[in-house]
């Protein structure tokens, strides 16, 4: 066994393989690049756009199968090609079965979930989603939403995107502000009478001044933010 040397550039740059192996790496990488390209073409255009869970599994599987043969000398190309074949066949079969069964499609692809209903959170559905309130508010702000009263409906799609449907300006109602500097003012103490929104579910109600720990009739939380009724900026 050779002694370890910090300046052993042969080991650092090439490992235990001869420099000539770099030419083989180039050839292997070119082959696997072509295989990946053909595999993605075979699975359809949608794969490289908004990825569902099964499509993400496909990409990870193909990437894992393609990576090792590119630069490991003890990994042959044929086993990697066999893995590609099995993964693509499994994906196409599962996708075909999903088109024939609504339940299987919902399980494989996921389904849209109503998250905002008439300007307030759909509490039961929001609790099921792996989506933090801060992250959700960020998505709304990026779409020009200032408070929940501007939203008639909002859905979390199976792709993770959020689809929003707005009230007409004349129909906008008081709602929970989602601007950080306003939302940070939530409190259990109401100093001034007015319309306030529950900071948890978005329910709006009129509260008198000097109210403390008033429970929300919808979710039983007790922190409130003064509601907004501004129009959406587009």
N, C-alpha and C positions, 0 to 999 in steps of 0.2 A: 504493500500500500504506500503510495507516494505521500510524503509529508505535506501538511497544509502550508500553503504560501499565499500571503495576502496579495502579492503581485503576480500570481499565476494567471496571466491574461488568457492563455489557452483554455483554462478551466472556466474563467469568468465569461468569456465570449462564446465559447463553443461547447461547454460542458465536457462530457467524456467522448464526444463524437468528433470526427475529423472535420476540418473546414469544408471539405467537399460535400458534406451533408447539407450545407446551405443550398446547393443547387437542387437537391432532392426536395427540400422544404418548399422552394419556389414552385416546383412541379406539382407537389401535393396540394399546395394552397390554390393553385390555378384550377386543379381538378375539382376540389371541394367548393370553390367559388362557383364554378359552373353548375355543380350539383345543387347547391343552395338556391341559385337563381332559377333553375328548372323546377325545383320543388315548390318554390313560392308561386311560380307561374301556374303550376298544376293545382294549387289549392285555391286560386282565385284572387282577384284584385282586393277584395275586402280584407284579406289577411293583413295587408300592409297599411291599412288605414286604422280605423278604430278597432282595437283588439278586444275580443271577448276572452273569457277564461280559457276556453278550449283552444283558441287561437294562440294565446300566450303560452299554453303548454306546448303547442306545436312548435313555436319559435324556439323555446328553451330546449326542447328535445332535438330539434334539427341543429341548433347551435352547439349543443354538447356532442352530438355525433360527428359534427364537422370539424370541431376544434382539434381533437386529439390526433387524427390522422395527418393533420397539416405539419406537425413538427415532432411527433414521437416516432422514432424509427422502428419501434416494436409494435406499432399499431398499423395494421394493413388497411388498404382502401376498401376491399370487398366487405369486411364486416360493417364498416361505416355505411356503405351503400345499402346493405341489408337493413340496417337500422332505419335509414331514410325511407326505404320501401314500406316497412311495417308501420312507421309513424304516419306516413301519408295515407296508406290504406285505412288505418284506424280512424284518422281524422275524417276522411271522405265518407266512411261508413257511418260514423256517429253523426255527421252533419246531415246525411240523407235520412237517417232514422228520426232526427230532430224535426225535420220538415213534415214528418208523418204523425208526430205525436206532440200535442201542445204541452203536456206535462213534462215530457223529456226535453222539449225545447226550452221551457222555463228553467229546468234544472241545469241544462248545459249552458245556455246562452244568458240566463237571467231574464228579468222582466222589469219594465218601468215601474217605479214606485212613486206614488203621490206623496210629496213631502210638504207642500204648502197648499192649503185648501181655503179659499176665500180669505186670504190675508193672514192666516194663522198657521202654526205648525200642525201637521197631522201627527200628533204625539206618538201614537202607537207605531206608525210606520217609520218615523224618524229614529225611534229607539232601536229599530232592527237594523238600520244602516250603519255601516262602518264609516261614518262621516261626522267629524266634529263640527260644532256650531261655528267656531272661528273659520274653519275651512269653507263651510257653506256660505257664510257671510262674505268671504273673500270672492267667491264665485259670483255672488249677486252684485257686489260692488263693481266687479269688472264688466258687468253687463249694464251698468248705469243705474242700478236700483239703490234707493236711499233708505227706504223703509218697507216693511212687509205689506203695508196697506196698498202699495202699488201693484201687488201680485194677485192675480185671480187663481192661478194654479202654477205649481212648479213640480217637475218630475225628475227623479234621478234615473237616468236611462241605464240600460244594461251595460253600456260602454263606460259608465261613470260620469258622462256628461250630464249637465243639468239643463233641461228644457223649461223655458219660462213663458207664461201667457199673462199678459198685463191687462189691468183695467183701463178703460178709456179715461181720459183726464177727468171728465165730469163724474165718473163713478169711483174715483180713488177715495179711500176712506182712511181714517187714522190707523197708524200701524207702528210696529216696533222698529225704531231706528237701528240701522246696522252700521252706521259710521262709528269707528272706534272711539272717537272722543265723546260721542253722545252716549253710546252704549255703556261706556265706562262709568257714567253717572248713575247707574242703577242703584237703587237703595230701598231699604224696607221702611224708610221714613219719608212721608210726603209732607213737604213744607208748604206747598201752594196748591190749591184746588185746581183740577183740570182733568183732561183725558190722559190716562196713563196706560202703558202697555206692559203686560207681564214679560219679564226678561227671559223667561223659559219657553213659554208656548206662544206668546204674541197676542194673547187675548187683551182687548182694550175695554176699559171701563172708566167711568167718571169717579174720581176719588176726592173727598173733601180735604181741606188742609189739616195739618197736624195729625195725620193718620199714621199709625205705626203697626207694622207686621200684619197688614191686611192680606189675607190669603186670597189667591186667585181662585175664582169659582170653578175654573176649568182644570187646573193642574195642582192646586193647593200650595204653590210656591208663594213667596212673599216679597220678592224683589221687583220693583217697578221702574220704568223709564218713561219720561214724558213722551207721549205719542206724537208722531209727525203726520202731516197731511199734504206734504208738498207734491207737486207733479214730478214725473220722471223726466230727467234731462236726456234727450236723445241726440 
